[in-house]
Amino acid sequence: MFLGSEEMKKGFALLETIIVVTVLAVSLLMLYGTFLNMVNNSKRNILYDDVSNIYITYYVKEYLSLKDLNINEDINEIQGYEELFGKLNINKVYVTKYDLKNINIDKYGSMFKEYVKSLSNKDNFKYRLIVEFKNNEEYSYANVGFNYE
Amino acid sequence: MKNILMRMWGLIMNKKGVTILEVLVSVVIVSIVVLLLIKVMLSLSNINNDTSYASNDEISRTTIIKNIEKDFLELKLKGIEIEELEDKTLIKFSFKDIDKTLTINKNSVLYDEVEYKLNSNKATYDLCINYDYIDVDENYFLVKINIPVLIDDVNTTLNDDLILTYMDLKNSDNNYLSSYSCLKR
């Protein structure tokens, strides 16, 4: 039997099949990745800055005595209003500088970190109130900017 | 002659072929890929059947809440009354200089002469709304109104509900319901 003889020319290489299937699988994986991205983005739209939550955050900002708060470069948690926060499904309230520079978010949960990273600082506010809502183990977030002299 | 014909037949018909092992391996690999594809399609179908409704409804929800809350703040809300009718629920907002009514029907809400319809086939508004008046402290009160959106007559998530909130200083002019319980329940 020589290479190139009739016996060796017969058949279809498994290698070719595997290559085609691999290409198909990679394409499908990329499609799945895009699809997952779309789902995550739509989830983010629901959980981040929902209009109802924004107004609740606004009223909380109006109610809290933020004028005397010494807001440093990091994230400051507001405490002492647990009863009110409970009635509004609020889990935590934070105040920070609006531009979010030099803040250390490593010690916070992944969802909070993701939310903070998604925030922009296009507006001209000095401070930012961030509210974490908790509803049936689902966390959602909203924030409002403010200026207190 | 017969040999020549046989050889020609062999040349034409038996040039290419696939062994059974290769076929089996290919079928297995293709099956795995197809199963993954079916899983993706089922996920898409599940998301479609999920509690989230059409994107137009989401826009409507945001618009309604924004318009009402804007009125709360700009027109100064002074009081709320709730009236249950057979096929609708009316929430009357008393502002400083004007009164407005939010009419809740099964498939739409009407506010400020603008009707916002629910587009999703399975979504309806619950005519039994939730209302809370909360004494925050000696100076402040908080009012919460939740108009549930039902998917197949079940309120599966708060994310679709119309949630209105208002907080202000207590005032002798205020006329809010101190409590409310839906009679239709």
Contacts between the chains, C-beta under 8 A, distances in Angstrom:
chain1	res1	chain2	res2	distance
A	9	B	15	6.6
A	10	B	14	6.5
A	10	B	15	6.9
A	10	B	16	6.7
A	10	B	17	5.0
A	11	B	16	7.1
A	11	B	17	5.2
A	11	B	18	6.6
A	11	B	19	6.2
A	11	B	22	7.7
A	12	B	16	6.1
A	12	B	17	6.9
A	12	B	18	4.5
A	12	B	22	6.5
A	14	B	21	7.9
A	14	B	22	4.7
A	14	B	25	6.3
A	14	B	26	7.6
A	17	B	22	6.7
A	17	B	25	7.4
A	17	B	26	4.7
A	17	B	29	7.4
A	18	B	29	7.1
A	21	B	26	7.2
A	21	B	29	4.6
A	21	B	30	6.4
A	21	B	33	6.4
A	24	B	33	5.8
A	25	B	33	5.6
A	25	B	36	7.9
A	28	B	33	6.4
A	28	B	36	6.2
A	28	B	37	6.3
A	28	B	40	7.7
A	31	B	40	7.5
A	32	B	36	7.6
A	32	B	40	5.8
A	35	B	40	6.6
A	35	B	43	7.8
A	35	B	44	7.6
A	39	B	47	7.0
A	42	B	52	7.8
A	46	B	52	7.4
A	46	B	159	5.2
A	50	B	159	7.2
A	51	B	61	7.5
A	51	B	62	4.8
A	51	B	65	4.8
A	51	B	66	5.8
A	51	B	69	7.9
A	52	B	65	5.8
A	52	B	162	7.9
A	52	B	163	3.9
A	52	B	164	7.5
A	52	B	165	7.0
A	55	B	65	7.3
A	55	B	69	4.8
A	55	B	164	8.0
A	55	B	165	5.6
A	56	B	165	5.2
A	59	B	142	7.5
A	59	B	165	6.1
A	59	B	166	7.3
A	59	B	167	4.0
A	62	B	167	7.0
A	63	B	136	7.2
A	63	B	140	6.2
A	63	B	167	6.0
A	84	B	136	5.6
A	84	B	142	7.5
A	87	B	132	7.5
A	87	B	134	5.5
A	87	B	142	6.9
A	87	B	144	7.7
A	88	B	142	7.6
A	88	B	144	7.7
A	88	B	165	7.4
A	135	B	158	5.7
A	136	B	158	8.0
